[in-house]
């Protein structure tokens, strides 16, 4: 596995990413780039973890836990991180699937792999739409 060094605007030092390919998205990424990530990875989806407070997301990890770890290393708080799958070929509500093992959080009232809180789901949709340019 290779190590990637990159600058993150939220911290004043370089960050080390231990999961090959994981990227933090804080500016719009093209739908075409997401489609390419999906093709290179799982075929039809891109795993993502969204920070609903900072309005950023990590994408393109093998596991949501890889993306979660990167965001935590870069200043995110666990309570604000939610795992989703993005299906770039689909449109509307079908594009985002709220399903990840990292979402199981009984201490926050979320006892499933999905996201039970509708306000959090709506915030995730807003962040994803803000960060994907069509």
PyMOL commands that set and color helices and strands:
alter all, ss='L'
color gray80, all
select helices_A, chain A and resi 31-40+64-73+78-80+92-95+101-103+106-108+118-131
alter helices_A, ss='H'
color red, helices_A
select strands_A, chain A and resi 4-7+14-17+23-25+29-30+46-51+56-59+81-86+96-97+132-133
alter strands_A, ss='S'
color yellow, strands_A
deselect
rebuild
show_as cartoon
